[in-house]
Amino acid sequence: MTPDISAALNKSHLLWSAASPLKNYCHWRIGGPADYLVEPRSVCETALARRIALDAGIPYLVIGHGSNMLFDDAGYRGMVIRLGGKFAHAYFENNRVYAEAGTWTPALARACASRGLSGLEHAVGIPGNFGGLVFMNGGSMRQNIGDVTAYVDFLDENNEPRRLSAENCEFTYRHSVFQGHNDWIVTGAELRLTQSDADTIRRAMLDVMQERKGKFPLELPNCGSVFSNDADLYAKYGPPGMVIDRAGLKGTRLGGVCVSERHANFIVNTGGATSADVFGLIRIVRHEILERTGFTLKCEVRYAAPDGRCDRLDLFL
Ligand SMILES: Cc1cc2nc3c(=O)[nH]c(=O)nc-3n(C[C@H](O)[C@H](O)[C@H](O)COP(=O)(O)OP(=O)(O)OC[C@H]3O[C@@H](n4cnc5c(N)ncnc54)[C@H](O)[C@@H]3O)c2cc1C
């Protein structure tokens, strides 16, 4: 901790803490302390937090609910800016909804359902925040958030608020333009939905939740699908989970992590897992699948290195 940064944070009236264990801010429940953790309540506070980090010359990382992140056992030597429940308003008008980045995605989906707005049924079980969903272009059942997005608001590298229409967001499978700009911070987005019957939407959501409950190992800490789909792999062998299962890797353990018995594309924390365990098990799985199929699996999950870098986990192997 640097006294100057602490003083600047205190003066700013931002909500912040020092040496916050990142395992409390991610679904895998892994990760050492972040030097600073800030929880902005607005676009202005988000910009201010980043300004303090930049002025102090320390790295910063924006996260949502940490449902697609691996943090390192050594933590993060900089400022983690968490856009969560303190920055989570949603505004409805006719068939449109504008949601702030910290909005909890399942709550947003349910709020749409209760207003008879269809289009987010597929997202009701995705346990992340809205900014992370947009950044990842997340979705399920062959749908992505980009399909119903009108525009995205973000802070650019100069901390200026900007807006991109969906056509310019480069939304493709689990990809958005924001992944190529680590210094762009998604602050909100507008969705255009379809007016429909609230009960029908609710029933569709129940079906989605029921299916996910049966399929996913939700009882142990995990990060959802570790490896992303690959069209060529899919055409030849199937989705990553099936390929890993057929390779007999379900139940493979390393330290505190294990390839889930329920869904082979999930790696679960069976207790006391470390980031090194996750790296090691991912190496084993990738090696086996490469040997058997000739395909190198890419990760959907992202990794934040202690030195400030953050990207797809496999790029750090
Ligand atoms: C049990 C389980 C099931 C899952 N099922 C699905 C699924 O069906 N479909 C799916 O797509 N995903 C799924 N996921 C993965 C994850 O929930 C999604 O990717 C989610 O949208 C990530 O949101 P988050 O807020 O948790 O992002 P985080 O994990 O906090 O961050 C993910 C990435 O986004 C960046 N980021 C986050 N917020 C912002 C922002 N405001 N501005 C700029 N960058 C930002 C972070 O730096 C990081 O690189 C699942 C995860 C779990 C644990």
The ligand as an SDF file (V2000), in Angstrom:
LIG
                    3D

 53 58  0  0  0  0  0  0  0  0999 V2000
  -21.8630  -21.7190  -13.1380 C   0  0  0  0  0  0  0  0  0  0  0  0
  -21.5100  -20.8190  -14.2920 C   0  0  0  0  0  0  0  0  0  0  0  0
  -22.2320  -20.9050  -15.4680 C   0  0  0  0  0  0  0  0  0  0  0  0
  -21.9170  -20.0650  -16.5370 C   0  0  0  0  0  0  0  0  0  0  0  0
  -22.6750  -20.1610  -17.6800 N   0  0  0  0  0  0  0  0  0  0  0  0
  -22.4400  -19.3140  -18.7030 C   0  0  0  0  0  0  0  0  0  0  0  0
  -23.2330  -19.3670  -19.8810 C   0  0  0  0  0  0  0  0  0  0  0  0
  -24.1750  -20.1390  -19.9890 O   0  0  0  0  0  0  0  0  0  0  0  0
  -22.9260  -18.5240  -20.8940 N   0  0  0  0  0  0  0  0  0  0  0  0
  -21.9050  -17.6150  -20.8010 C   0  0  0  0  0  0  0  0  0  0  0  0
  -21.6940  -16.8420  -21.7400 O   0  0  0  0  0  0  0  0  0  0  0  0
  -21.1250  -17.5560  -19.6970 N   0  0  0  0  0  0  0  0  0  0  0  0
  -21.3590  -18.3760  -18.6560 C   0  0  0  0  0  0  0  0  0  0  0  0
  -20.5760  -18.3100  -17.5240 N   0  0  0  0  0  0  0  0  0  0  0  0
  -19.4080  -17.3980  -17.4950 C   0  0  0  0  0  0  0  0  0  0  0  0
  -19.7230  -16.0030  -16.9280 C   0  0  0  0  0  0  0  0  0  0  0  0
  -20.8270  -16.0610  -16.0340 O   0  0  0  0  0  0  0  0  0  0  0  0
  -20.0190  -14.9750  -18.0180 C   0  0  0  0  0  0  0  0  0  0  0  0
  -18.9250  -14.8370  -18.8790 O   0  0  0  0  0  0  0  0  0  0  0  0
  -20.3830  -13.5970  -17.3950 C   0  0  0  0  0  0  0  0  0  0  0  0
  -21.0400  -12.8370  -18.3360 O   0  0  0  0  0  0  0  0  0  0  0  0
  -19.1580  -12.8560  -16.8660 C   0  0  0  0  0  0  0  0  0  0  0  0
  -19.6240  -11.7450  -16.1340 O   0  0  0  0  0  0  0  0  0  0  0  0
  -18.8400  -11.2310  -14.8470 P   0  0  0  0  0  0  0  0  0  0  0  0
  -19.4890   -9.9830  -14.4050 O   0  0  0  0  0  0  0  0  0  0  0  0
  -18.7510  -12.3050  -13.8320 O   0  0  0  0  0  0  0  0  0  0  0  0
  -17.4150  -10.9300  -15.4710 O   0  0  0  0  0  0  0  0  0  0  0  0
  -15.9920  -11.1660  -14.7920 P   0  0  0  0  0  0  0  0  0  0  0  0
  -15.7510  -12.6270  -14.6560 O   0  0  0  0  0  0  0  0  0  0  0  0
  -15.8620  -10.3320  -13.5910 O   0  0  0  0  0  0  0  0  0  0  0  0
  -15.0330  -10.6140  -15.9390 O   0  0  0  0  0  0  0  0  0  0  0  0
  -14.8850  -11.2940  -17.1530 C   0  0  0  0  0  0  0  0  0  0  0  0
  -14.0610  -10.4250  -18.0940 C   0  0  0  0  0  0  0  0  0  0  0  0
  -14.7970   -9.2550  -18.4110 O   0  0  0  0  0  0  0  0  0  0  0  0
  -14.0490   -8.0890  -18.0720 C   0  0  0  0  0  0  0  0  0  0  0  0
  -15.0370   -7.1180  -17.6070 N   0  0  0  0  0  0  0  0  0  0  0  0
  -16.0130   -7.3390  -16.6920 C   0  0  0  0  0  0  0  0  0  0  0  0
  -16.7850   -6.2490  -16.5620 N   0  0  0  0  0  0  0  0  0  0  0  0
  -16.2720   -5.3270  -17.4020 C   0  0  0  0  0  0  0  0  0  0  0  0
  -16.6370   -3.9910  -17.7210 C   0  0  0  0  0  0  0  0  0  0  0  0
  -17.6780   -3.3910  -17.1550 N   0  0  0  0  0  0  0  0  0  0  0  0
  -15.8920   -3.3140  -18.6380 N   0  0  0  0  0  0  0  0  0  0  0  0
  -14.8340   -3.9170  -19.2320 C   0  0  0  0  0  0  0  0  0  0  0  0
  -14.4440   -5.1810  -18.9510 N   0  0  0  0  0  0  0  0  0  0  0  0
  -15.1630   -5.8740  -18.0690 C   0  0  0  0  0  0  0  0  0  0  0  0
  -13.0660   -8.5290  -17.0150 C   0  0  0  0  0  0  0  0  0  0  0  0
  -11.8990   -7.7240  -16.9990 O   0  0  0  0  0  0  0  0  0  0  0  0
  -12.7520   -9.9440  -17.4830 C   0  0  0  0  0  0  0  0  0  0  0  0
  -11.7520   -9.9140  -18.4740 O   0  0  0  0  0  0  0  0  0  0  0  0
  -20.8700  -19.1420  -16.4410 C   0  0  0  0  0  0  0  0  0  0  0  0
  -20.1260  -19.0540  -15.2450 C   0  0  0  0  0  0  0  0  0  0  0  0
  -20.4480  -19.8750  -14.1680 C   0  0  0  0  0  0  0  0  0  0  0  0
  -19.6700  -19.7510  -12.8880 C   0  0  0  0  0  0  0  0  0  0  0  0
  1  2  1  0
  2  3  1  0
  2 52  2  0
  3  4  2  0
  4  5  1  0
  4 50  1  0
  5  6  2  0
  6  7  1  0
  6 13  1  0
  7  8  2  0
  7  9  1  0
  9 10  1  0
 10 11  2  0
 10 12  1  0
 12 13  2  0
 13 14  1  0
 14 15  1  0
 14 50  1  0
 15 16  1  0
 16 17  1  0
 16 18  1  0
 18 19  1  0
 18 20  1  0
 20 21  1  0
 20 22  1  0
 22 23  1  0
 23 24  1  0
 24 25  2  0
 24 26  1  0
 24 27  1  0
 27 28  1  0
 28 29  2  0
 28 30  1  0
 28 31  1  0
 31 32  1  0
 32 33  1  0
 33 34  1  0
 33 48  1  0
 34 35  1  0
 35 36  1  0
 35 46  1  0
 36 37  1  0
 36 45  1  0
 37 38  2  0
 38 39  1  0
 39 40  1  0
 39 45  2  0
 40 41  1  0
 40 42  2  0
 42 43  1  0
 43 44  2  0
 44 45  1  0
 46 47  1  0
 46 48  1  0
 48 49  1  0
 50 51  2  0
 51 52  1  0
 52 53  1  0
M  END
$$$$
